[in-house]
């Protein structure tokens, strides 16, 4: 567990996604919603985006097994959506279907939606989203793709000599480190680039927020966290008693808690199974839960919250997961990206990499008197005790899932 000075203890998350486009034939031979999003179409796109987020989480969680998970569906979807703007034929249909947008004829609608998302995010100081597009020297991006990349997705566009793979990887990694306050390092390895690489899309998301109701560090103490129904270990457990939005969904066997951040529209939603071993059952019903509607069902009241401090670093190659979600064609020699480059070369995505980092601490500069922690109470405020595996999601005010994950072992 990393210790931070009390002056900077807060929650922050870094999420980065990278897509590498390579020329298909030669490569194969060489190496086998937010405020302002009120329209009905925006509400539909928000739900579709969150459907993708949940399906993506389920696939990644199954692949990770008992490991902690953090990923950004928003970062991954933003990179894929931008790439889909340059796709055609069956590749475009697969990508739009896999992202849950429906048909590929919705390109303009999806691009406009991302434009509104990006403009809204620019007004939230707790979160920074950046896109950049690296193109092989001597190649030109088609004007239509350039316009949607720089306009709707607010992407930078740079030329890079991928044949000098060490220098190119350093340039990309330095950009990622800068955008994520040096938390995401070495996103791309030099051997992922060569003379057949034509384009690299990178998306970085950096969130840093201070709890609206801070956890007093003097109340943090070792407590049991049940990593299974019968096995536990001591971890640093934070405590606060305040008014929170909360509800027990007894019929679905989980409780939900919303934690707010000061000066930010974002909130953290914690979904805690009632049973210690109930995470798998919760994940099973997760696709049927509308997180926006669920959040609206919470009621505010005084609550004692016990939440573990945790830090998660996660790295994932996305090809298998995205193929399972129906987007395998873009990785094959049958891929169609006719609207990316003026050269009209056959292109495919050769690598899709995602790295994420989250750290949750108490905000710790207040010296207010602390109420003694009581694990069991006969009367008094309700209790939310996150002492066994749970799911968490960072949502925008209107419910866009910026990141989602699970805590199975916070030690």
C-alpha positions as CSV (number, residue, x, y, z in Angstrom):
1,X,0.0,0.0,0.0
2,X,1.5,3.3,-1.1
3,X,1.4,6.0,1.6
4,X,0.7,9.6,0.5
5,X,1.1,12.8,2.4
6,X,-2.1,14.0,4.0
7,X,-2.0,17.1,1.8
8,X,-2.5,15.1,-1.4
9,X,-4.6,12.2,-0.4
10,X,-7.5,11.8,-2.7
11,X,-8.9,9.5,-5.4
12,X,-7.4,9.5,-8.8
13,X,-7.5,7.3,-11.8
14,X,-5.5,7.1,-15.0
15,X,-6.8,5.3,-18.1
16,X,-5.1,5.0,-21.4
17,X,-6.0,3.2,-24.6
18,X,-3.9,2.8,-27.8
19,X,-4.7,1.4,-31.2
20,X,-1.9,0.7,-33.7
21,X,-2.8,0.5,-37.4
22,X,-0.5,-1.4,-39.7
23,X,-0.5,-2.1,-43.4
24,X,-2.2,-5.5,-43.7
25,X,-0.5,-7.5,-46.4
26,X,3.1,-6.6,-45.7
27,X,2.5,-6.9,-41.9
28,X,1.2,-10.4,-42.3
29,X,4.2,-11.5,-44.3
30,X,6.7,-10.0,-41.9
31,X,5.0,-11.1,-38.7
32,X,2.2,-13.4,-38.6
33,X,-24.1,11.8,-20.6
34,X,-23.5,14.9,-19.3
35,X,-25.2,18.3,-19.0
36,X,-26.2,19.4,-22.4
37,X,-26.9,15.9,-23.6
38,X,-30.7,16.1,-23.2
39,X,-31.9,14.9,-26.7
40,X,-33.6,11.6,-27.1
41,X,-30.8,10.4,-29.4
42,X,-28.2,11.4,-26.7
43,X,-30.1,9.4,-24.0
44,X,-30.1,6.4,-26.4
45,X,-26.4,6.8,-27.1
46,X,-25.6,7.1,-23.4
47,X,-27.5,3.8,-22.6
48,X,-25.7,2.1,-25.6
49,X,-22.4,3.4,-24.3
50,X,-23.1,2.0,-20.9
51,X,-24.2,-1.3,-22.3
52,X,-20.8,-1.6,-24.0
53,X,-19.2,-0.6,-20.7
54,X,-20.9,-3.4,-18.8
55,X,-20.3,-6.1,-21.4
56,X,-16.6,-5.0,-21.6
57,X,-16.3,-5.1,-17.8
58,X,-17.9,-8.6,-17.7
59,X,-15.4,-10.0,-20.3
60,X,-12.4,-8.4,-18.7
61,X,-13.5,-9.5,-15.2
62,X,-13.9,-13.1,-16.4
63,X,-10.5,-13.0,-18.0
64,X,-8.9,-11.5,-14.8
65,X,-10.4,-14.1,-12.5
66,X,-9.8,-13.2,-8.9
67,X,-7.6,-10.2,-9.7
68,X,-8.5,-6.6,-9.0
69,X,-9.7,-4.7,-12.1
70,X,-9.8,-1.1,-13.3
71,X,-10.5,-0.1,-16.8
72,X,-12.0,2.8,-18.7
73,X,-14.8,1.9,-21.1
74,X,-14.9,5.6,-22.0
75,X,-11.2,5.6,-23.0
76,X,-11.6,2.3,-25.0
77,X,-14.8,3.4,-26.6
78,X,-13.4,6.8,-27.6
79,X,-10.4,5.2,-29.3
80,X,-12.6,2.6,-31.1
81,X,-15.2,5.2,-32.0
82,X,-12.7,7.4,-33.6
83,X,-11.2,4.5,-35.5
84,X,-14.7,3.5,-36.6
85,X,-15.1,6.9,-38.3
86,X,-12.5,5.6,-40.8
87,X,-13.9,2.1,-41.2
88,X,-16.0,0.8,-44.0
89,X,-17.9,-2.3,-45.0
90,X,-18.3,-5.2,-42.6
91,X,-15.6,-3.7,-40.4
92,X,-17.6,-0.6,-39.7
93,X,-20.8,-2.7,-39.1
94,X,-18.9,-4.9,-36.6
95,X,-17.4,-1.9,-34.8
96,X,-20.7,0.0,-34.5
97,X,-22.5,-3.2,-33.5
98,X,-19.8,-4.1,-30.9
99,X,-19.9,-0.6,-29.4
100,X,-23.7,-1.0,-29.2
101,X,-24.4,2.0,-31.4
102,X,-26.3,-0.1,-33.9
103,X,-25.7,0.5,-37.6
104,X,-22.7,2.2,-39.2
105,X,-24.9,4.8,-40.8
106,X,-24.9,6.6,-37.4
107,X,-21.3,7.9,-37.9
108,X,-22.3,11.5,-37.9
109,X,-24.6,11.1,-34.9
110,X,-22.0,9.3,-32.8
111,X,-19.3,11.9,-33.8
112,X,-21.6,14.8,-32.8
113,X,-22.3,13.1,-29.5
114,X,-18.6,12.7,-28.7
115,X,-18.2,16.4,-29.6
116,X,-20.7,17.3,-26.9
117,X,-19.1,14.9,-24.4
118,X,-15.6,16.4,-25.0
119,X,-16.8,20.0,-24.6
120,X,-18.6,19.1,-21.4
121,X,-15.6,17.3,-19.9
122,X,-13.5,20.4,-20.6
123,X,-15.6,22.2,-18.0
124,X,-14.8,19.6,-15.2
125,X,-11.5,20.4,-13.7
126,X,-11.3,16.9,-12.0
127,X,-11.0,15.0,-15.3
128,X,-8.9,15.5,-18.3
129,X,-9.4,13.6,-21.6
130,X,-6.9,13.8,-24.4
131,X,-6.7,12.1,-27.8
132,X,-3.7,12.1,-30.2
133,X,-3.2,10.7,-33.6
134,X,0.3,9.7,-34.8
135,X,0.6,9.2,-38.6
136,X,3.6,7.8,-40.4
137,X,5.8,10.4,-42.0
138,X,5.0,11.1,-45.6
139,X,1.4,9.9,-45.2
140,X,-1.7,12.1,-45.1
141,X,-4.9,11.6,-43.2
142,X,-8.0,12.0,-45.3
143,X,-9.6,15.4,-44.8
144,X,-13.0,14.0,-43.7
145,X,-11.3,11.9,-41.0
146,X,-8.9,14.7,-40.0
147,X,-12.0,17.0,-39.5
148,X,-13.9,14.5,-37.3
149,X,-10.7,13.6,-35.3
150,X,-9.8,17.2,-34.5
151,X,-13.4,18.5,-34.2
152,X,-15.6,16.0,-32.5
153,X,-12.8,14.0,-30.7
154,X,-10.5,17.1,-30.2
155,X,-7.5,15.0,-31.2
156,X,-4.1,16.3,-32.0
157,X,-2.5,15.0,-35.2
158,X,1.3,14.5,-35.5
159,X,3.7,12.8,-37.9
160,X,6.1,10.2,-36.6
161,X,8.7,7.9,-38.1
162,X,7.6,4.5,-36.9
163,X,10.6,2.8,-38.5
164,X,12.7,4.4,-35.8
165,X,10.7,2.5,-33.3
166,X,12.7,3.3,-30.2
167,X,12.4,7.1,-30.7
168,X,8.7,6.8,-31.8
169,X,7.8,4.7,-28.8
170,X,9.5,7.2,-26.5
171,X,7.5,10.1,-28.1
172,X,4.2,8.3,-27.6
173,X,5.0,7.2,-24.1
174,X,6.2,10.7,-23.1
175,X,2.8,12.1,-24.3
176,X,0.9,9.6,-22.3
177,X,3.0,10.2,-19.1
178,X,2.4,14.0,-19.5
179,X,-1.4,13.5,-19.9
180,X,-1.6,11.2,-16.9
181,X,0.6,13.1,-14.5
182,X,3.4,10.5,-14.9
183,X,1.2,7.6,-13.6
184,X,0.9,5.6,-16.9
185,X,4.4,4.7,-18.1
186,X,5.6,2.5,-21.0
187,X,2.2,2.2,-22.7
188,X,3.8,1.1,-25.9
189,X,6.9,-1.1,-26.4
190,X,9.3,-0.3,-29.3
191,X,8.7,-3.7,-30.9
192,X,5.0,-2.8,-31.4
193,X,6.1,-0.3,-34.1
194,X,8.0,-0.8,-37.4
195,X,8.1,0.4,-41.0
196,X,4.7,-1.1,-41.7
197,X,3.0,0.9,-38.9
198,X,0.9,3.6,-40.5
199,X,-1.1,5.2,-37.6
200,X,-1.4,5.1,-33.8
201,X,-4.4,6.4,-32.0
202,X,-4.0,7.1,-28.2
203,X,-6.6,8.2,-25.7
204,X,-5.7,9.2,-22.1
205,X,-8.1,10.0,-19.3
206,X,-6.9,11.4,-16.0
207,X,-9.2,11.8,-13.0
208,X,-8.3,13.4,-9.7
209,X,-10.9,14.2,-7.2
210,X,-11.3,15.1,-3.5
211,X,-14.1,13.5,-1.5
212,X,-17.0,15.8,-0.7
213,X,-17.2,14.1,2.7
214,X,-13.6,13.3,3.6
215,X,-12.5,10.2,5.5
216,X,-10.5,11.3,8.5
217,X,-7.2,9.5,8.5
218,X,-7.3,9.0,12.3
219,X,-10.3,6.7,11.8
220,X,-8.5,4.4,9.4
221,X,-7.5,1.1,11.0
222,X,-6.8,-2.5,10.1
223,X,-10.0,-4.5,9.7
224,X,-10.9,-7.8,8.1
225,X,-11.6,-8.0,4.4
226,X,-13.2,-11.3,3.3
227,X,-11.5,-12.3,0.0
228,X,-13.7,-15.4,0.1
229,X,-16.6,-16.8,2.2
230,X,-14.1,-18.3,4.7
231,X,-10.8,-16.4,4.2
232,X,-10.0,-12.9,5.3
233,X,-7.0,-10.6,5.8
234,X,-6.5,-7.3,7.6
235,X,-6.5,-4.2,5.3
236,X,-6.6,-0.5,6.1
237,X,-10.3,0.4,6.3
238,X,-11.5,4.0,6.1
239,X,-14.5,5.3,8.0
240,X,-16.8,8.3,7.7
241,X,-20.3,9.1,9.1
242,X,-22.2,11.5,6.9
243,X,-25.3,11.9,4.7
244,X,-25.0,9.7,1.6
245,X,-27.2,8.4,-1.2
246,X,-27.7,4.7,-0.5
247,X,-30.1,1.8,-0.9
248,X,-30.3,-1.9,-0.2
249,X,-31.7,-3.8,-3.1
250,X,-32.6,-6.9,-1.2
251,X,-34.4,-8.6,-4.1
252,X,-31.2,-8.4,-6.2
253,X,-28.9,-9.1,-3.2
254,X,-26.7,-6.0,-3.3
255,X,-26.4,-2.6,-1.8
256,X,-25.5,0.6,-3.6
257,X,-23.7,3.7,-2.3
258,X,-22.9,7.0,-4.1
259,X,-19.8,8.9,-3.1
260,X,-19.5,12.5,-4.3
261,X,-16.5,14.6,-5.1
262,X,-16.0,18.3,-4.2
263,X,-16.1,20.6,-7.2
264,X,-16.8,17.8,-9.7
265,X,-20.0,16.4,-11.3
266,X,-18.5,12.9,-11.2
267,X,-19.5,10.4,-8.5
268,X,-18.3,7.0,-7.5
269,X,-21.0,4.3,-7.4
270,X,-20.1,1.3,-5.2
271,X,-22.1,-1.9,-5.6
272,X,-21.6,-4.3,-2.7
273,X,-23.1,-7.8,-2.7
274,X,-24.9,-8.7,0.4
275,X,-23.2,-12.0,0.7
276,X,-19.4,-12.2,1.0
277,X,-19.2,-14.5,-2.0
278,X,-21.9,-12.7,-4.0
279,X,-19.7,-10.9,-6.6
280,X,-20.2,-13.5,-9.3
281,X,-24.0,-13.3,-8.9
282,X,-23.9,-9.5,-9.0
283,X,-21.8,-9.6,-12.2
284,X,-24.4,-11.9,-13.7
285,X,-27.2,-9.4,-13.3
286,X,-25.1,-6.3,-14.0
287,X,-26.2,-6.1,-17.7
288,X,-29.8,-5.8,-16.5
289,X,-29.0,-2.9,-14.3
290,X,-29.3,0.6,-15.7
291,X,-26.8,2.5,-13.6
292,X,-28.4,5.9,-14.2
293,X,-31.8,4.6,-13.1
294,X,-30.3,2.8,-10.2
295,X,-28.5,5.9,-9.0
296,X,-31.8,7.8,-9.2
297,X,-33.4,5.2,-6.8
298,X,-31.0,5.9,-4.0
299,X,-32.2,7.8,-1.0
300,X,-30.1,10.2,1.2
301,X,-29.7,9.6,4.9
302,X,-27.0,9.4,7.6
303,X,-24.8,6.5,7.0
304,X,-21.7,4.9,8.4
305,X,-19.4,4.0,5.5
306,X,-16.4,1.6,5.8
307,X,-14.4,1.6,2.6
308,X,-11.0,0.0,2.1
309,X,-8.0,2.0,0.8
310,X,-6.9,0.4,-2.5
311,X,-4.6,0.8,-5.4
312,X,-4.9,-1.0,-8.7
313,X,-2.7,-1.0,-11.7
314,X,-4.0,-2.9,-14.7
315,X,-2.8,-3.7,-18.2
316,X,-4.7,-5.4,-21.0
317,X,-4.3,-6.4,-24.6
318,X,-7.8,-5.9,-26.0
319,X,-7.9,-8.1,-29.1
320,X,-9.4,-11.2,-27.5
321,X,-11.9,-9.2,-25.5
322,X,-13.0,-7.1,-28.4
323,X,-13.2,-10.2,-30.7
324,X,-15.5,-11.8,-28.2
325,X,-17.7,-8.7,-28.3
326,X,-18.0,-9.1,-32.1
327,X,-15.2,-6.8,-33.4
328,X,-12.6,-9.3,-34.6
329,X,-12.5,-8.3,-38.3
330,X,-10.6,-5.0,-37.6
331,X,-7.6,-7.1,-36.4
332,X,-7.6,-9.3,-39.6
333,X,-6.4,-8.9,-43.1
334,X,-10.0,-8.5,-44.1
335,X,-10.2,-5.2,-42.2
336,X,-11.6,-2.2,-44.1
337,X,-10.4,1.3,-43.1
338,X,-10.8,3.2,-46.4
339,X,-11.4,6.6,-44.9
340,X,-8.2,6.9,-42.8
341,X,-5.4,7.7,-45.2
342,X,-5.1,9.3,-48.6
343,X,-2.9,6.5,-49.7
344,X,-5.8,4.0,-49.5
345,X,-3.6,1.2,-48.3
346,X,-5.2,-1.8,-46.8
347,X,-5.0,-1.3,-43.0
348,X,-5.8,-3.3,-39.9
349,X,-5.5,-2.8,-36.2
350,X,-2.4,-4.7,-35.1
351,X,-2.4,-3.8,-31.4
352,X,-5.0,-2.5,-29.0
353,X,-3.5,-1.8,-25.6
354,X,-5.2,-0.4,-22.4
355,X,-3.5,0.6,-19.2
356,X,-5.3,1.9,-16.1
357,X,-4.4,3.0,-12.6
358,X,-6.6,4.0,-9.7
359,X,-5.8,4.8,-6.1
360,X,-8.3,5.5,-3.4
361,X,-7.2,7.2,-0.1
362,X,-8.9,9.3,2.5
363,X,-8.6,13.1,2.1
364,X,-6.6,13.9,5.2
365,X,-5.9,17.5,6.2
366,X,-8.8,17.9,8.7
367,X,-8.3,17.4,12.3
368,X,-11.9,17.2,13.4
369,X,-12.9,15.1,16.3
370,X,-13.6,11.6,15.3
371,X,-16.5,9.4,16.4
372,X,-15.2,6.0,17.6
373,X,-15.6,3.3,15.0
374,X,-18.2,0.7,16.0
375,X,-18.3,-2.4,13.9
376,X,-21.6,-3.5,15.2
377,X,-24.4,-1.2,16.2
378,X,-27.8,-2.0,17.8
379,X,-29.3,1.4,16.9
380,X,-28.2,4.6,15.1
381,X,-27.3,5.3,11.5
382,X,-27.4,2.7,8.8
383,X,-24.1,1.0,7.8
384,X,-22.3,0.3,4.5
385,X,-19.5,-2.1,5.3
386,X,-17.4,-2.8,2.2
387,X,-15.5,-5.7,3.8
388,X,-15.7,-8.1,0.9
389,X,-15.4,-8.0,-3.0
390,X,-17.4,-5.2,-4.7
391,X,-17.8,-3.4,-8.0
392,X,-17.2,0.4,-8.4
393,X,-17.8,2.8,-11.2
394,X,-17.0,6.4,-11.8
395,X,-19.9,8.1,-13.5
396,X,-20.5,11.6,-14.9
397,X,-23.4,13.6,-13.7
398,X,-25.6,12.2,-16.5
399,X,-24.2,8.7,-16.1
400,X,-21.4,8.1,-18.6
401,X,-19.2,5.3,-17.2
402,X,-15.7,6.8,-17.2
403,X,-14.2,3.8,-15.4
404,X,-15.4,0.6,-13.8
405,X,-13.7,-2.2,-11.9
406,X,-13.8,-4.6,-9.0
407,X,-11.9,-4.8,-5.7
408,X,-11.3,-8.5,-4.8
409,X,-8.3,-8.0,-2.6
410,X,-7.3,-4.4,-1.6
411,X,-4.1,-5.5,0.2
